[in-house]
Amino acid sequence: MAKLDRDSGFESKAIGFFAELIGVSAVMFGLGSLRAASPVVCWGVVAAGIAAAAAGRPLRKGRAAVPPALARFLFTSEVILITVFFTIAADRLLGAAVLKGKKELIFRAGSSATYHTREFSYKAEINNLGFRDRDYAPGRRAGFRVLTIGDSFTFGWGNRLEDVWSKVLERRLRSDGADVEIMNLGQGGQFPDSYAAIAEKAVPALKPDLIIVAVLQGDDLYQTLQAAEGAAARKSFKQRIAPVLSLMYPNLVMLARLRRPDSIDINTNWRETAAAMSKNFSPEQRARFSRIDPEVKEMFAAGDLNPGLVDLAVKSPRLFLEMENLKSPRVAKGVARMARDFSEIKSLGARFHARTIIVSVPYRAYVCKPGLQQLARIGFDTDAALLSSRAADEAIRAAARAAGLEFHTVTAAFRTACDAEPNLYYPFDGHFTPAGNRLFADTVYPMIKRDIKR
């Protein structure tokens, strides 16, 4: 650096050269990312690159000079930036040469989990792109591509892949001669904010023609509220830096996670989770837990029932009743947040010429008497009025309308079918059975068929 201080001409030319190099690289990087990232951010990078190149040119030509102290700062900054650029380039080369099209859109590619309870037994396997579906060859696609984004009802909890509603719908459309593929981007325990995050990764990679956002009645609104009310919680440094590293170095992060594919015994996990939850109940929650149906408590302790369902009943027993009051400021806040999430998905889809629609997923609390009774056994407060209420659908409809999106409900079809086919939901677990998946696929079939013909 002492040498640089003695030779201000060399300083200026070196800094100018690196400034031009960084500027040109930034312009190329910004333009190349336009279809995969926010246009505002991309054009900002392009503008910064042009400014850096413009400032560097006169320095490189020797027509300007900078003070030594500023030269040290600029030189150090440029070395750091060049290092970042080269490491990002190495990450992209790694993705092309080593990972060869592997992606982790939701889960670890190639992983699996076995689920065995008193009600069902199945194995969930994750494909080469990181979601529960068959493998897809990068760059190949059918004539019309649909993404289904949602929670465990879309994932197909409790069901073999071929029985999940998206796959049932795909087969029916293909039997009609449609050149279509429907991708299952469901993930258990998620809600509209998470759906937007999934769409942000999946839409640029998969480039669909249609995005179906499957929103679970009651629960998705509740989770949206919980997330909004807990947003002020302080995040650790690790939680803050992880998304940044994943954005800058997606392939290096993936490689670090690509150990031997997981095979998870979920029952052991559930037993351990249930035991930990029981220890952390407050005195009030412990008293409420003691009043739960004995059979439910036995399944909870044995790992035969999703512990999250019991934990939710113990901590938020009035969940379904509270979500009924659409005039309450709290519920209105949740609807507004869902609308924001829907708008993000709509905007992202529009950038890739994909249409977005919202479909409500009927939950048993609003469909059939046996389902409502089972929820009471698990510990939720219930009311028979839920079985004829429209509030759960209206909350989703209001959010969709605010986002300018088409909304569809199939609740009436489920309520009608429940009399003839009472086994639409697993009695304790509460997810769709194969019969419930088929009914959902049959009811959304006409609207999707119309979209394909557009």
Stockholm file with secondary structure:
# STOCKHOLM 1.0

chainA/1-454         MAKLDRDSGFESKAIGFFAELIGVSAVMFGLGSLRAASPVVCWGVVAAGIAAAAAGRPLRKGRAAVPPALARFLFTSEVILITVFFTIAADRLLGAAVLKGKKELIFRAGSSATYHTREFSYKAEINNLGFRDRDYAPGRRAGFRVLTIGDSFTFGWGNRLEDVWSKVLERRLRSDGADVEIMNLGQGGQFPDSYAAIAEKAVPALKPDLIIVAVLQGDDLYQTLQAAEGAAARKSFKQRIAPVLSLMYPNLVMLARLRRPDSIDINTNWRETAAAMSKNFSPEQRARFSRIDPEVKEMFAAGDLNPGLVDLAVKSPRLFLEMENLKSPRVAKGVARMARDFSEIKSLGARFHARTIIVSVPYRAYVCKPGLQQLARIGFDTDAALLSSRAADEAIRAAARAAGLEFHTVTAAFRTACDAEPNLYYPFDGHFTPAGNRLFADTVYPMIKRDIKR
#=GR chainA/1-454 SS CHHHHHCHHHHHHHHHHHHHHHHHHHHHHHHHTTTTSCHHHHHHHHHHHHHHHHHHHHHHTTSCCCCHHHHHHHHHHHHHHHHHHHHHHHHHHHIIIIITTCCCSSSCTTCEEEEECSSCEEEEECCTTSSSSCCCCTTCCCSEEEEEEESHHHHTTTSCGGGSHHHHHHHHHHHTTCCEEEEEEECTTCCHHHHHHHHHHHHHHHCCSEEEEEEETTHHHHHHHHHHHTTTSCCCHHHHHHHHHHHHCHHHHHHHHCSSCCEEEHHHHHHHHHHHHHHTCCHHHHHHHHTSCHHHHHHHHHTCSCHHHHHHHHHCTTHHHHTTCTTSHHHHHHHHHHHHHHHHHHHHHHHTTCEEEEEEECCGGGTCHHHHHHHHHHTCCCCGGGGTCCHHHHHHHHHHHHTTCEEECCHHHHHHHHHHCCCSBCTTTCSBCHHHHHHHHHHHHHHHHHHHHC
#=GC SS_cons         CHHHHHCHHHHHHHHHHHHHHHHHHHHHHHHHTTTTSCHHHHHHHHHHHHHHHHHHHHHHTTSCCCCHHHHHHHHHHHHHHHHHHHHHHHHHHHIIIIITTCCCSSSCTTCEEEEECSSCEEEEECCTTSSSSCCCCTTCCCSEEEEEEESHHHHTTTSCGGGSHHHHHHHHHHHTTCCEEEEEEECTTCCHHHHHHHHHHHHHHHCCSEEEEEEETTHHHHHHHHHHHTTTSCCCHHHHHHHHHHHHCHHHHHHHHCSSCCEEEHHHHHHHHHHHHHHTCCHHHHHHHHTSCHHHHHHHHHTCSCHHHHHHHHHCTTHHHHTTCTTSHHHHHHHHHHHHHHHHHHHHHHHTTCEEEEEEECCGGGTCHHHHHHHHHHTCCCCGGGGTCCHHHHHHHHHHHHTTCEEECCHHHHHHHHHHCCCSBCTTTCSBCHHHHHHHHHHHHHHHHHHHHC
//
